[in-house]
């Protein structure tokens, strides 16, 4: 059984916030970076609800920009609250990850 999609769903908000730490971006570019990082192709039907939820929570701000060619794009950037949540939840994730690694190590994995 492949659990990666369940694991990704649990951490995608955090990954999106982390993906915006270097500056603003739009959804397709965020998805491409996550794919390059080894998380696989994340479809818009998964990513955009996350971005909308983060925006509603005040963790990101979106700005629509018209394009000279093709459709416009919504660019997202972190708010100060988003940075704070990323720091807090990122630390919590790293603690969780360390606990999982320790249990697996004791089980003879890794």
C-alpha positions as CSV (number, residue, x, y, z in Angstrom):
1,X,0.0,0.0,0.0
2,X,1.4,3.4,-1.0
3,X,0.9,5.9,1.8
4,X,2.8,8.8,0.2
5,X,-0.4,10.6,-0.9
6,X,-1.8,10.5,2.6
7,X,1.5,11.7,4.0
8,X,1.6,14.5,1.5
9,X,-2.0,15.6,2.2
10,X,-1.0,16.0,5.9
11,X,2.0,18.2,5.2
12,X,1.0,20.0,2.0
13,X,0.0,23.3,3.8
14,X,3.4,23.4,5.4
15,X,5.2,22.7,2.1
16,X,3.3,25.4,0.3
17,X,4.2,27.9,3.1
18,X,7.8,26.9,2.9
19,X,7.7,27.2,-0.9
20,X,6.8,30.9,-0.5
21,X,9.7,31.8,1.8
22,X,11.9,33.0,-1.0
23,X,9.3,35.3,-2.4
24,X,6.0,35.3,-4.3
25,X,4.9,32.6,-6.7
26,X,1.9,31.3,-8.5
27,X,0.3,27.9,-8.2
28,X,1.8,26.1,-11.3
29,X,5.4,27.2,-10.2
30,X,4.8,26.0,-6.7
31,X,3.6,22.6,-8.0
32,X,6.6,22.3,-10.3
33,X,9.0,23.0,-7.4
34,X,7.3,20.4,-5.3
35,X,7.5,17.9,-8.1
36,X,11.2,18.7,-8.5
37,X,11.7,18.2,-4.8
38,X,10.4,14.6,-5.2
39,X,6.8,15.0,-4.1
40,X,5.4,14.1,-7.5
41,X,2.9,15.9,-9.6
42,X,0.4,17.8,-7.5
43,X,-2.7,18.6,-9.4
44,X,-4.5,22.0,-9.3
45,X,-7.5,20.3,-7.7
46,X,-5.3,19.5,-4.8
47,X,-3.1,22.6,-4.7
48,X,-5.6,25.5,-5.2
49,X,-7.9,24.5,-2.3
50,X,-4.8,24.6,-0.1
51,X,-3.8,28.0,-1.4
52,X,-7.4,29.3,-0.9
53,X,-7.5,27.9,2.7
54,X,-4.1,29.5,3.5
55,X,-5.4,32.8,2.1
56,X,-8.6,32.6,4.1
57,X,-6.6,32.0,7.2
58,X,-4.5,35.1,6.5
59,X,-1.3,33.1,6.0
60,X,-0.8,34.1,2.4
61,X,-2.0,37.0,0.3
62,X,-2.9,36.6,-3.3
63,X,-2.8,39.2,-6.1
64,X,-4.2,38.6,-9.6
65,X,-2.1,39.9,-12.4
66,X,-3.1,40.0,-16.1
67,X,-0.7,38.6,-18.6
68,X,0.2,40.0,-22.0
69,X,-0.3,36.6,-23.5
70,X,-2.5,33.9,-22.1
71,X,-4.5,33.9,-18.9
72,X,-3.6,36.0,-15.9
73,X,-2.2,34.4,-12.7
74,X,-2.7,34.7,-9.0
75,X,0.6,35.4,-7.3
76,X,0.8,34.4,-3.6
77,X,3.2,35.6,-0.9
78,X,3.5,34.9,2.8
79,X,2.2,37.2,5.4
80,X,4.0,37.7,8.8
81,X,1.4,35.4,10.3
82,X,2.2,32.8,7.6
83,X,5.9,33.0,8.5
84,X,5.1,32.6,12.2
85,X,2.9,29.5,11.5
86,X,5.5,28.1,9.2
87,X,8.2,28.4,12.0
88,X,5.9,26.9,14.6
89,X,4.5,24.1,12.5
90,X,7.8,23.4,10.8
91,X,9.4,22.9,14.2
92,X,6.6,20.6,15.2
93,X,6.9,18.6,12.0
94,X,10.7,18.2,12.5
95,X,10.0,16.9,16.1
96,X,7.4,14.4,14.7
97,X,9.9,13.4,11.9
98,X,12.6,12.7,14.5
99,X,10.2,10.6,16.5
100,X,9.2,8.5,13.5
101,X,12.8,8.1,12.5
102,X,13.7,6.9,16.0
103,X,11.0,4.3,16.1
104,X,11.9,3.1,12.6
105,X,15.6,2.9,13.5
106,X,14.7,0.8,16.6
107,X,12.7,-1.4,14.3
108,X,15.7,-2.1,12.2
109,X,15.0,0.3,9.3
110,X,17.5,3.0,8.4
